[in-house]
Amino acid sequence: MELRLLKYFWTVATAGTVSKAAEQLYITQPTLSRQIKELERELDTQLFMRDGKKLILTEDGQFLKIKAEEILQLTSKTVQVFEDRKNAELSGHLTIGALEGWTTSSIAKTLQRLTNKYPSITFKILSGNADDIK
């Protein structure tokens, strides 16, 4: 079972109609309907009953909605943990000594990009002649 299909199912179950869900997911209604039918075939069960244009979850659909929400939340938390770990890898304080000139501004620009990506990094640039930097 693909996460994408679970997300599609959960969105339809939450929105109540395929058209609203398709709009939220930025896909076409026929595509979304096909994906839901594919999921029903894969699970060999009916997940929705139709009431006009509104969809009502079957008992299996209600069960899957609960499980899908748990799985999607766990997936989101796992992605966040990896993002946090990645950001935590680069943290701390840098002190850089550089001779006055174009290199100082180049270093500052590079450090600005670095701190935009890794906000836990702080830095100080010392510029001057070689004796000042020592």
DORO-265259 format. One record per atom (N, C-alpha, C, O): x, y, z. Coordinates in steps of 0.1 Angstrom, whole numbers, plus 2048, in hexadecimal, padded with zeros to 3 digits. Example, Ala and Ser with C-alpha at 12.3 -4.5 7.8 and 13.67 -1.06 7.14 Angstrom:
8847C784E87B7D384E8847DF84E88E7DF8558807EA8478897F584788180084F88680B850
END
This chain:
8087F480080080080080980C80081280E8088068157F780F8217F680982C7FF7FD82E80181383480480F84080D80784A8057FD85080A80A84B7F88028547F07F38517F07EA8597F17F08447EE7E283F7EE7DC8417FC7D08457FC7E383F8067DE8428147DA8518157D085481B7E38598107E18688117D486B8097CC87380D7D38667FD7C88687F57BB8647FC7B186B7FC7BB8588017AF8528087AC85B8147A085F8157B585F81C7B38678287AD8748247A487982B7B287A81A7AD88781579F88681079788F81479B87C80978D87A80578587781177A87D81278986F81A78186C82677F87982E77487A83478988182F78788E83777F89882F77789F83678189982277A8A381A76B8A08187638A881776889381775B88E81575788D80774D88680475E8937FD75B8917EF7688907E87738957EC7678897DC7738877D47778957CE7838987CD76D89D7CA7718AA7C47788B37CE7828B97CA7748B47DA77B8BC7E47898B77E77938BE7E778A8AA7E87978A37EB7A08A57DF7AC8A87E179B8A47D37A48A67C77A98B47C67B58B67C37A18BD7CA7A58CB7CA7B08CD7D47BA8D47D17AF8C87E07B98C97EB7C68C27E77D18C77EB7C58B77DF7D18AF7DB7D78B47CE7E28B07CA7D08BD7C77D48C27BB7D68B77B07DF8B77A87CC8AE7B07CB8A47A67BD8A47A07B48AA7A67BB89D7957AD89D78F7A48937967A988A79D79789679678E88D79C78F87E79678F87579E78F87C78979086F78479D86778979C85B78C7A886E78A7B486878F7B286479D7B68597A17AC86D7A57AA8697B37A085E7B57A38557BD79685E7AD78C8537AE7938457AA79083B7B179B8467A07A283979C7AC8357A87AC8297AA7B283E7AE7BB83A7B97B48347C57B882A7CB7A883A7C87A08347D379B8267CF79B81D7D77978247C37928177BE79E80D7BF79C8017C27AA8127BB7B68097BC7B88057CA7BC7F97CD7B780E7D37B980B7E27AE8017E67B27F87EE7A28037E27977F97E679A7EB7E07987E17E779F7EB7D47A37DE7CE7AE7D77D67AE7CC7D97B87E07D97C47DA7E07C07D57EE7C57CA7F27B67DB7F57B27D78027A67CD8017A27C880B7A17CC7F57957C37F378A7C67FC7847BE8027867D37FC77B7D88047767E57FF77D7ED7F976A7E88027647F57FE7677FF80A7647FC81676C80B80777081481176581F81276482681D75E82280875482D80874682880274681F7FA73C82E80772E82C80172B83A7FC72E84480272483B7F171F8477EB71284C7F07098437F17118587F370485F7F770386B7EE7078767F36FE86A7E26FF8757D870D8777D571486E7D07128837D67208867D47298847E07358837DF7238837EC72A8817F872E8737FA72686A7F673987180073E86380373D86181274186981A73985581573885182374184582574183B81D74984583075283A83274B82E83774182F83F74F82383274A81683775181384475A81B84874E80884A75580485676480285476C80785B7677FB8487757FA84577C80784178780984577481083B77981D83877C82584578682C84577482484F77682B85B78382686278B82D86778481886279081286779D8178607A781B86679C8178537A881B84B7AB82A84D7B782E84D7A183284F7A38418517AB84385E7B584B85E7A883B8687B083C8757BE8388737C783E8777C082C86C7CD82786A7D58308607E18328627CE8358567D583E84D7DA84B8547E584F8517D285085D7D685C8647E285986D7EC86186D7E284E8737EE84A87B7FA84887380584D8777F984186880583F85F80A84C85981684E85980185585580586284F80C86B85981587285680686A86580D87287081B86D87382487487581C86087482985987783385D86C83E85F86F82E85C86083786085483C86E85584787185483287785883688585A84088786584A88F86383E88187084788287C85587C87885F88287C85587187186286B86D86A87586487687686686387B85A86988485186F89085A87A89485786789586386B8A086C87789C8748808A487687889087988388B88189088C87989A89087D88F88786C89B88786389F8968608AB89985F89589E85E8988AC85B89F8B38688A98BA86689A8B08738A08B58808AE8B08828B78B78868B08A387F8BD89D8808C78A38768D28A687A8C28A686A8CB8AC8608CF8BA8658DA8BE8648C58C286A8C88CF86F8D18CF87B8D98D887D8CF8C58848D78C48908E68C188D8EE8C48958E88BA8828F68B787E8FE8C387D90A8C38808F88CD8789008DA8768FB8E487F8F18EB87C9028E588A8FE8F089490B8F489B9158EC89B90B8FF8A19179038A991B9128A591391989E9269168A992B9238A793892289F94191B8A293A92B89594692C88D94C93988F94594488F95993A89096094689096A94588597293C88496994F87B97194E86F97A95A86E97596687098795886C99096486A99396585B99695B85599197185699497384899B98084699898A84D9A498083C9AA98D8399A099683299799282C9A29A38349989AD82F9999AC8209A39A981A98D9AD81A98D9AD80B9809A68069779A480E9809A17FA97499B7F497198E7FB96598A7FA97B98780097897A80796E97C81296697381596F98781A96698882595798982194F98282795499081794699181294298480C93698080E94B97D80694897080094596680B93B95E80A94D96681594B95D82193D96082793695782B93A96D82992E97282F92296D82791896882D92296E81A91796981291595A81390A95581492095281392094481591A94082391293782491E94782D91994583A90A94883C9039418439069528348F89568358EF94A82F8E59478348F49458248ED93981E8ED92D8278E39268298F892B82E8F99208378F09228438E99188478EF92E8498E69308548D89308508CF92D8598D49338448C793283F8C292483F8B79208438CB91B83B8C890D83B8C99068488C28FD84C8D390B8508D590585E8D59108688E091586C8CA91486D8C991F8768D091D8838D192788B8D49118878DB90F8948EA9138938F191289D8EE9178888FC91B8868FD92A8898F593288390792E89190A93C89391893E88F92093588F91C94B88C92994D88792E95B88A92596488D93B95D88A94196B88C94D96B88295496288194E97687A95997887196298287695E98D87A96F97F87797998887B98098C86F98598386898199986C98999D8609939A78649929AE86E99E9A785D9A99B08609B59AB8599B59A28509C19AF85E9CD9AA8599D199E8609CA99A86A9DB99785C9DF98A8629E298B8719DE9828789E89968769EB9978849DE99988C9DD9948979D49A18869C79A288D9C099588F9BA9928999C098D8859B99808859BF97688F9B896F8959CC9778909D396E8999CE9708A79D296A8B1
END
